[in-house]
Amino acid sequence: MHRFLTLFACFCLIAFLAACGGGGGHPYGIPAQFGDSDPFQWRGRVPSKYDVHGVDVSKYQGVINWDRVAAADVRFAFIKATEGGDVEDPMFLTNWYGAQNAGIPRGAYHFYYFCRTAQEQAQWFIQHVPVEPGALPPVLDIEWTQSRNCPGRPDPEHVRAEAATFLAILTQYYGQKPLIYTTVDFWVDNQMWLIDDYPFWLRSVAGHPRDVYDGGHHWTLWQYTGTGRVPGIDGDVDLNAFSGTTKSWATWLATHRR
């Protein structure tokens, strides 16, 4: 009997560890419907405490089964449309309408390069992203690039001025204030908090934004991993959380969709 109880206790411990990220189960803090190929062991302010989660995708995710993605309770998707002033994502329209047909609210994002003017890049984005009812706000993805063709790092004032120009053009054209996606190093290097008229989407894969970005600067979306796994998507994908509840998400959608 004692041996049986010992074995039973071991079994319970293994099951508990699996539920918390050990033993091959989901890492603690990742929503149960998702996985992670290189998990961070979240504690404290964990992603799974948020009600609303979504993905951002590009050509690197290949062909996506958007119906399966929707069935996994993915509540929003941001889709790469353009890069710099002369690159378009070849999967953009496929993903744009695939997400729409699956009933997933979706928006488009632009990856910024510092070797083209803000005006050129805004016009390039506008050429490729249609104005459609129900679309989420566009996104300016602005971070340091690793490009050998565009290695420069302008001063913070120039960075913020160009970002403001790009954002103003898109606001006027789409009738929506874009979100700003950025990373911790770029945020610090360029004092991005000084652009306070637009909502932020912050990347932080090893700490809650409140702990990483200046003691709790307001954020709307949080990208908490770049190695997520979602049914319907082969390989890794970025996972993101909305800052509020299901109820506040409904309110946000009502006021931010076209």
C-alpha positions as CSV (number, residue, x, y, z in Angstrom):
1,M,0.0,0.0,0.0
2,H,2.8,2.4,0.9
3,R,4.5,1.7,-2.5
4,F,1.2,2.3,-4.3
5,L,0.7,5.7,-2.6
6,T,4.3,6.6,-3.4
7,L,3.8,5.8,-7.1
8,F,0.5,7.6,-7.1
9,A,2.2,10.7,-5.6
10,C,4.9,10.6,-8.2
11,F,2.3,10.3,-11.0
12,C,0.5,13.4,-9.6
13,L,3.7,15.4,-9.4
14,I,4.5,14.5,-13.1
15,A,1.1,15.6,-14.2
16,F,1.4,18.8,-12.3
17,L,4.8,19.6,-13.8
18,A,3.5,18.8,-17.3
19,A,0.6,21.3,-16.8
20,C,3.2,23.9,-15.7
21,G,5.6,23.4,-18.5
22,G,7.6,20.4,-17.5
23,G,7.3,16.9,-18.9
24,G,6.5,18.0,-22.5
25,G,3.3,19.9,-21.7
26,H,2.6,23.6,-22.4
27,P,5.0,26.0,-20.7
28,Y,3.4,27.7,-17.7
29,G,1.8,30.9,-18.8
30,I,1.1,30.0,-22.5
31,P,-2.7,29.7,-23.3
32,A,-3.7,26.1,-23.3
33,Q,-4.8,26.1,-27.0
34,F,-1.3,27.1,-28.1
35,G,2.2,25.7,-27.9
36,D,5.8,27.1,-28.0
37,S,8.8,25.5,-29.6
38,D,11.2,27.5,-27.4
39,P,9.2,28.4,-24.3
40,F,10.0,31.0,-21.7
41,Q,8.9,29.9,-18.2
42,W,6.4,32.6,-17.5
43,R,5.6,33.5,-13.9
44,G,3.7,36.4,-12.3
45,R,2.1,38.5,-15.1
46,V,1.7,35.6,-17.6
47,P,0.2,35.7,-21.1
48,S,-2.5,33.2,-20.3
49,K,-4.1,35.6,-17.8
50,Y,-5.3,37.7,-20.8
51,D,-8.5,36.8,-22.5
52,V,-7.8,37.8,-26.1
53,H,-4.9,36.4,-28.2
54,G,-3.9,36.7,-31.8
55,V,-1.1,36.1,-34.3
56,D,1.0,38.1,-36.8
57,V,2.1,36.4,-40.0
58,S,4.0,36.8,-43.2
59,K,5.2,34.7,-46.1
60,Y,7.4,32.8,-43.7
61,Q,4.4,30.9,-42.3
62,G,3.6,29.5,-45.7
63,V,0.1,28.4,-46.5
64,I,-2.2,28.9,-43.5
65,N,-5.4,27.0,-42.8
66,W,-7.3,30.0,-41.4
67,D,-10.4,28.0,-40.4
68,R,-8.2,25.9,-38.1
69,V,-6.6,29.0,-36.8
70,A,-10.0,30.5,-36.0
71,A,-11.1,27.3,-34.3
72,A,-8.1,27.6,-32.0
73,D,-9.7,30.8,-30.6
74,V,-7.3,33.2,-32.4
75,R,-9.2,36.5,-32.1
76,F,-7.1,38.7,-34.4
77,A,-4.4,38.6,-37.0
78,F,-2.0,41.2,-38.3
79,I,-0.6,40.4,-41.8
80,K,2.6,41.7,-43.4
81,A,1.8,43.7,-46.5
82,T,4.9,45.7,-47.3
83,E,8.5,46.4,-46.5
84,G,10.6,49.6,-47.2
85,G,9.6,51.2,-50.5
86,D,9.8,48.3,-52.9
87,V,9.0,45.0,-51.3
88,E,5.5,43.4,-51.0
89,D,4.8,40.2,-49.1
90,P,3.7,37.6,-51.7
91,M,1.3,36.0,-49.3
92,F,-0.4,39.2,-48.2
93,L,-3.6,39.1,-50.2
94,T,-4.0,35.3,-49.7
95,N,-3.7,35.8,-45.9
96,W,-5.8,39.0,-45.9
97,Y,-8.8,37.3,-47.5
98,G,-8.2,34.0,-45.8
99,A,-8.4,35.5,-42.4
100,Q,-11.5,37.5,-43.4
101,N,-13.3,34.4,-44.7
102,A,-12.5,32.6,-41.5
103,G,-14.1,35.4,-39.5
104,I,-10.9,36.6,-37.9
105,P,-10.5,40.4,-37.6
106,R,-7.3,41.4,-39.4
107,G,-5.1,44.3,-40.1
108,A,-2.0,44.9,-42.2
109,Y,1.5,45.9,-41.2
110,H,4.5,47.6,-42.8
111,F,8.1,46.9,-42.0
112,Y,10.0,50.2,-42.0
113,Y,13.4,50.8,-43.6
114,F,15.5,53.9,-42.9
115,C,16.8,54.2,-46.5
116,R,13.5,55.4,-47.9
117,T,11.5,58.4,-46.8
118,A,8.4,58.1,-44.8
119,Q,6.3,59.5,-47.7
120,E,7.6,56.8,-50.1
121,Q,6.9,54.0,-47.6
122,A,3.5,55.2,-46.7
123,Q,2.5,55.4,-50.4
124,W,3.9,51.9,-51.0
125,F,1.8,50.6,-48.2
126,I,-1.3,52.4,-49.5
127,Q,-0.8,50.9,-53.0
128,H,-1.0,47.4,-51.5
129,V,-3.5,47.5,-48.7
130,P,-7.1,48.1,-49.6
131,V,-9.5,50.3,-47.7
132,E,-12.1,47.8,-46.6
133,P,-14.9,47.8,-44.0
134,G,-14.1,45.8,-40.9
135,A,-10.3,46.0,-41.2
136,L,-8.2,46.6,-38.1
137,P,-5.9,49.7,-37.9
138,P,-2.7,49.5,-40.0
139,V,0.6,48.9,-38.1
140,L,4.0,50.6,-38.4
141,D,6.6,48.0,-37.5
142,I,9.6,50.1,-36.7
143,E,12.8,48.5,-35.2
144,W,16.5,48.2,-36.0
145,T,17.0,46.2,-39.1
146,Q,19.9,43.8,-39.9
147,S,20.0,44.6,-43.6
148,R,23.4,45.0,-45.2
149,N,21.8,47.3,-47.8
150,C,20.4,49.6,-45.2
151,P,22.6,49.5,-42.0
152,G,22.3,53.1,-40.9
153,R,20.8,54.1,-37.6
154,P,19.5,57.7,-37.7
155,D,19.4,59.9,-34.6
156,P,16.3,59.6,-32.4
157,E,14.8,62.9,-33.5
158,H,14.9,61.9,-37.2
159,V,13.4,58.5,-36.3
160,R,10.5,60.0,-34.5
161,A,9.9,62.6,-37.1
162,E,9.8,60.1,-39.9
163,A,7.5,57.8,-37.9
164,A,5.2,60.7,-37.2
165,T,5.0,61.5,-40.9
166,F,4.3,57.9,-41.9
167,L,1.6,57.6,-39.2
168,A,-0.1,60.9,-40.2
169,I,-0.3,59.8,-43.9
170,L,-1.9,56.5,-43.0
171,T,-4.3,58.1,-40.5
172,Q,-5.6,60.5,-43.1
173,Y,-5.9,57.8,-45.8
174,Y,-7.5,55.0,-43.8
175,G,-9.4,57.1,-41.2
176,Q,-7.8,55.1,-38.4
177,K,-4.9,55.8,-36.1
178,P,-2.2,53.1,-36.8
179,L,-0.5,51.1,-34.0
180,I,3.2,51.3,-33.5
181,Y,5.0,48.0,-33.1
182,T,8.5,48.1,-31.7
183,T,11.1,46.4,-29.6
184,V,12.8,47.1,-26.3
185,D,16.1,48.3,-27.7
186,F,14.5,50.5,-30.3
187,W,12.1,52.0,-27.7
188,V,15.0,53.0,-25.5
189,D,17.4,54.2,-28.2
190,N,14.8,56.4,-29.8
191,Q,12.6,57.5,-26.8
192,M,9.6,56.2,-28.6
193,W,7.3,57.1,-25.6
194,L,7.5,60.7,-26.9
195,I,5.2,59.7,-29.7
196,D,2.2,59.5,-27.4
197,D,-0.7,60.0,-29.9
198,Y,-0.7,56.4,-31.1
199,P,-1.4,53.0,-29.5
200,F,1.6,50.7,-28.9
201,W,2.2,47.1,-29.7
202,L,5.2,46.0,-27.7
203,R,7.5,43.0,-28.1
204,S,8.7,41.5,-24.9
205,V,9.4,37.7,-24.9
206,A,11.1,37.4,-21.5
207,G,9.2,39.8,-19.3
208,H,5.8,41.6,-19.0
209,P,5.8,45.0,-20.8
210,R,5.0,46.6,-17.4
211,D,8.4,45.4,-16.2
212,V,10.4,46.0,-19.4
213,Y,9.0,49.3,-20.8
214,D,9.6,52.1,-18.4
215,G,7.6,50.8,-15.5
216,G,4.3,50.3,-17.2
217,H,3.9,52.5,-20.2
218,H,0.4,51.8,-21.6
219,W,0.3,49.1,-24.2
220,T,-2.5,47.8,-26.4
221,L,-1.0,44.6,-27.7
222,W,1.9,42.5,-26.3
223,Q,3.9,40.1,-28.5
224,Y,5.0,37.6,-25.9
225,T,6.7,34.9,-28.1
226,G,8.1,34.5,-31.6
227,T,8.1,30.7,-31.4
228,G,4.5,30.0,-30.8
229,R,2.6,27.1,-32.3
230,V,-1.0,27.4,-33.5
231,P,-3.2,24.8,-35.2
232,G,-3.4,25.6,-38.8
233,I,0.0,27.2,-39.0
234,D,3.1,25.0,-39.8
235,G,6.1,26.0,-37.7
236,D,6.7,29.0,-35.4
237,V,4.5,32.0,-35.3
238,D,4.3,35.2,-33.2
239,L,1.7,35.2,-30.4
240,N,0.2,38.4,-29.0
241,A,-2.2,39.4,-26.2
242,F,-4.7,42.2,-26.0
243,S,-4.3,44.3,-22.9
244,G,-7.9,44.1,-21.7
245,T,-10.8,41.8,-21.1
246,T,-13.1,40.1,-23.6
247,K,-15.6,42.9,-23.0
248,S,-13.0,45.7,-23.5
249,W,-11.9,43.9,-26.7
250,A,-15.4,44.1,-28.1
251,T,-15.4,47.8,-27.3
252,W,-12.0,48.3,-28.9
253,L,-13.1,46.5,-32.0
254,A,-16.2,48.6,-32.2
255,T,-14.2,51.8,-32.1
256,H,-11.2,50.8,-34.1
257,R,-12.5,48.8,-37.1
258,R,-13.3,50.7,-40.3
